[in-house]
Amino acid sequence: MNIPMLDLKGQYKKIKEEVDSSIHKVIDSAAFINGPEVHSFEKNLADYLGAKHVIACANGTDALQIAMMALELKPGDEVIVPSFTYAATAEVVGLLGLVPVLIDVEPDTFNVKTSQIEAAISSKTKAIVPVHLFGQGADMDKVMEIAAKHNLFVIEDNAQAIGAVHTHSDGRKSHYGTIGHIGCTSFFPTKNLGCYGDGGALITNDSSLAERVRMITDHGQKVKYHHDIIGCNSRLDTIQAAILNIKLKNLDSYSESRYKAAQMYKELLNGLSDVILPAEASYSTHVYHQFTIQLPSHNRDELKDFLAAKGIASMVYYPMSLNNQKAFSEISRVEADLTNSELLTSRVISLPMHTELTPEIQRIIAQAVREFFGK
């Protein structure tokens, strides 16, 4: 038995004919860079999200960097980020000479602990980057309220929760990635909306900001060979855009499949007192990029090894919080209690989660987990 974390090949087989045809169409056209499929994908994604502007780029990390460049953040400016997240979120902060200010996350949703934001703000603070982790969004009403009060920018790191919807306190609904000043996402193959290579995008409702973002992705030019600002070269190639156009049409069904699989896991693992199952916040839908459980009283790594011996894949996202990473030790500021981030790095483990999961496979996985606990 070999049960992988995800099954991209199985997903591809269901859309193979359409994907292959679209790839051949791009090859026949030879419009490999900035072809019509890129523009149609930007429009289609903007329509799906209910946003005014989507600007595609090379990857999700570039998207975060470009967002900070577009907001004209300067070396020495501080950016608040959660300590429990992938390194890219803070990496681009350091790359631009900015200062990552690390705060904690909530122990159940894994998203930024909004109660710590204000205490972390200084005269140098310019932006907040809430990360919508594992498929569920942060409490954006609170984030935006604090940002407005202190005149801060909000950059949503939505690499893992595209398609998730936030319910505002007044009942309005918004897709995550469209609420802050700029949203950033990734189309890395493992993402819920993934291409067959690298890809990313920025989302904004601010037309002047969108124009600046688009210039930065194209060497700082609006008119060819007229470089008005310092930019970079960050493009989504046409073949990837063509693939994403197809997969975008299936995104809601992909989300439904993941959610159904998550509920099946919860049913199968219910009653295990040694396991904390994923929580679902009242203000956010959950698209389950990962199905992440916590083991507060047992050795997480022993479970990982136990599953591996049975041919069942699992992953640890993330084994070290950012405050313990060497790369950030000298450039970050920590003025918050990071207890949850520290604990989660030793407690979390993610089980296989993808659109092709079957109840039969999930039963095998759940039975192995139960066997580990002697249940």
N, C-alpha and C positions, 0 to 999 in steps of 0.2 A: 504493500500500500504506500502510495506517495501522494500526499495531499499538500499542494502548494498554498502559499498565502493568497495568490490570485490566479485567475485563468484568463489571460489576455487572448490566448489562442482560441479558446472556446467562444469568447465574445466576438472575435473577428470573424469566425466561421459563419455567424448569423447575418453579418452584413458584408460578407466577402465580395459578392458580385458587385454591389454598389461601390464599395471601396476600391476594388480593382479597376472598375470602369473610370472612376474619378481620377485615380492616379494616372492611368493611361491618357486620359484627356489632357491633363497638365503636361505630361511628357510630349504629347503630340503638339501642344501649343508652344512648347519651349519657354513659357512664361514662368520660369522657376522662382523668380524674385518679384514680389509685389504684383503678382498676377490678379486677375479678377476674383478668384476664389478668396483671396485675403480680404478684399473689400466686402464681399458678400458675407463672409463669416463675421467680420466686425459688426456689420449691420444686423445680422441674425442674432448674434449674442446680445447686442444692445437691446433689441426688441424683446428677447427672452427675459432679460433682467429688468426691463423697464427703465433703462438708463439712456441718457442722451448720447453718450460717446463711449465707444470701446476702441482702444488703440492696441493692436497686436504687437508683440515683441518676441524676442528670442527665447526667453525662459522666465520663470517666476522670480528668480533672484534679480535679474535685470529689471523686472517690473518694479520691485521695491526700490532699487537704486535710482531708477528714472523718476519715480514718484518724489523722492527726496530732493533730487536735482531740480525737478519742476517747481517744487515749493521753495526753491532757493535757500535751502538750509545751508548754513556756513560752518566751517570747522570750529569746534568748540560748543556748538549748539547741542542741547541735550534732547534725546528721544527716549521716551518711556516704552519699554518692551517687557513682556513676561519672561521670566527666567526659565520656565518649562516650555520649550519650543525647539524647533530645528534651528541650527546655527545661522542659517541664511538671514533670518529676521534681524539679528544683531550684527551679522557680518557686514552687511552693506552700510550700516551705521558707522562702524569702524573704518570701513574702506573710504568713506567720504570725510574722515577726520571728525566725525560727530561723536558724541558721548552716549553710549547705551546706559540708560538708567533702569536697572533691573528690579521688577516687583514680582510678587507672588501670583499664583493662580488659585482658583477655587478647587477644593479637594474632590468635588463630585463631577463638575463639568469640564475641568482642566483648562478653563478659559480665564482670562485676566481677572484678578481680584480688584474690582472697581473701588472698593473701600480703601485701597492703598494708593490710588492715583494721586489724589490731592496732596498728600503728605510728601510725595516724591517730586512734586513740582518745585522748581527753583526759578530764579530770574533768567536762567539760561535755557529753560525748557521751551521747546518749540513744537513738539509733536508727540502724539501717542500712537502706538502701533498695536491695536488689539489683534490677536491671532485667533482665528476661528478654528479651533483644533479638533481633529478627528471627525469632522463632519457636522459639528454643532457650533452655532454662533455665540459670541459674547453678548452681554447685556448692553446693546448699543445706545439705548436711551440714556443710561447713566453715563456712558463714555462721552456721548455728544453733549450732554448737559455740563459735564465738567470742562470739556474742551471749549465750549462757548463761554463759560464763566471766566476762563483764564486765557482766552484768545489763542488757543492751540489748534494746530492742524491734526486731523485724524486720517491715518493711512491704514486701511483694512488689509490685513494679510489673510486673504481668502483662498489660499492655495488648496485647502483641504475641505472646503464646505460650499463649493459652487452648487447652486440649486437650493440651498437652505434658505428659509424665509424667517424674517424677524417680525414678530407682532409687537407693535408699539403700544405704549400705555393708553393711547387714545383709540386703539383698535385698528389703525392703519397697518398694512403689511408691506414690507420691502424685502427684496432679495438682499442677502448679505453681499457686500462688495459695492453697493450703491448708496450706502448711508453716510459714510465718511466723505472727506474732501476728495480722496482718491481710493479706489479699491484695486488690489493687485491679486492676480491669480496665476496658477501654473497649469500647463497642459502636459506635464511629465506623464509618461505612459501609465503609471500606476494610479494617477488621479481619477476621480469619478468621471471627469471629462478629459480624457487623455488622448494625445496624438501618438504617432509612432516614431517619436524622436523628442526633441526639446521644443518647448513653446510656452508662451505666456501672454498676458494682456493686462492693460490698465483700464479702469472704468471710472468715469467721472460725469457729473451733471453740469460742470462748469466749462463753458465753451472756450473761454480764454485759456484755462488750464489745459484743456484737451489739445489746443493748438500748440502750446508749449511742449507738452508731452510728445506729440507727434514729431515736432522739430528735433527734440533730443534723441529720439530713436533713429533719426536720419541725419546724424552728424551736425545737428544744430541748424539745419537749413529748411527754409520754407520754399524758396526758389532755388533750383539746382545751381550749385557752385556759389551761392550767396549764404555764407555761414554767419548767422547773426549771434548765436550763442554756442558755448561749448556743449557738444553732444556726444553721442556714441553710435555704434553701429549695432542695432538690435532689431532684427527682423524675424517675423514668422514666415517660413518659406511656404510657397504656394501649395506644394504637395500636402504639407501638414494642415494647412487651412482647408483644403478639399476634404481631408479625412475628418476634420473637426466639424465641418458643416453636416456631415452624415451623422456623426455621433451626437451632435447637439440635438438633433431631432429625436434621439432615443434617450436623452438625459433624464427626463422625468420617469420613464420606465426603468432606467437603471437605478434611480433613487428608490423607486418603489420596491425593486427586487432586493436592494440592500436593506431597506427598512424591514421587509418581510423576513429576511434572513436573521436580522438582529432580534426580532421578536421570537423567532424560533429558538435562537440561542438562549434567550432569557427564559423561555419555557423549559428548555432542556436542562438548564443549569440552576433553575429555581430551587431554593432550599439548601444550597450549599453555603453554610454559615461562614466558611473560610474564604468566600469569593464575594467581592463587591462588584455588582454588574453596572454597566454604564447608565448614568442618569440622563434624563431628558428634561431640559429646562422648559418652563411654561412659556417663555417668550421666543423660543426658537424651535423650528423643526430640525430633525436630525437626519442627515443623508448618509451617515455611517461610512465615512471614508475608511475608518478603522472600527473594529469591535474590540474595545480595550477594557479588560477587567483588572481589578486590583486584588493583590494577595497581601493583606496587612499582617497576617500571622504566620505565613509560611515563606520558604525560600523560593522566590520567583524563578530563579535560574534553575533550580531543581525541576520545576514543572516544565520549563523550556527543554531541558535535556530529556525528560521523561517522554514528552511528546515527540521529540526528534527521533528517539529510539523506536517509536512506532511509525515513523515516516510521516509525521504531522508537522508541518511548518508552523512557526510562530515568530513574532518579532517583538523587540523591546524598543518602543519609541517613548522616551529617550533615556539612555542609561546614565547620562550626566546632565545636570542643569547648567545653564549658561554661566552662572556665577562660579562654577567649578571648572570651567574650561580655560585652559592656559591662554588661549587666544584673546580672551576678554579680561583676564585678571588685572592687566595694567591700564586698560582703557575704559572700563565700565565704572559706574557708581552704583553702590548698593546701600540704600537707606531704608530697607524694608525687611520685615521678617519673612524669610523664604522657606519656612517650615514645610509647606505643602509641596513646593517644587522639589525639595530635598527628599521627602518621603516618597513621592510618586516615582522618582527615578529607580527606586529599589522595589517598588510594588507593582508597577504596570507591566502587562504583557498583552499583546494583541493576537487574537485568533484569526484564522483565515476568513477573509471577507471580500466577496466580489459578486458580480452579477450572475455568475453561473453556479453558485452554491446550490446544492440540492439538499432536501431534508435528510436523505440517506447519508450523505457525507457529513452533515452537521451532527447526526446521531453518533457517528463514529468518533468525531472530535469530542463531543460532550461526554460520551462514555469514557473516553481516555482521561478527560479532566476529572471525572467522578472517581475513576479508578485510582488516580493519583492521591485523592483525598480519602480513599478507602470507603467510598460510598456506593 
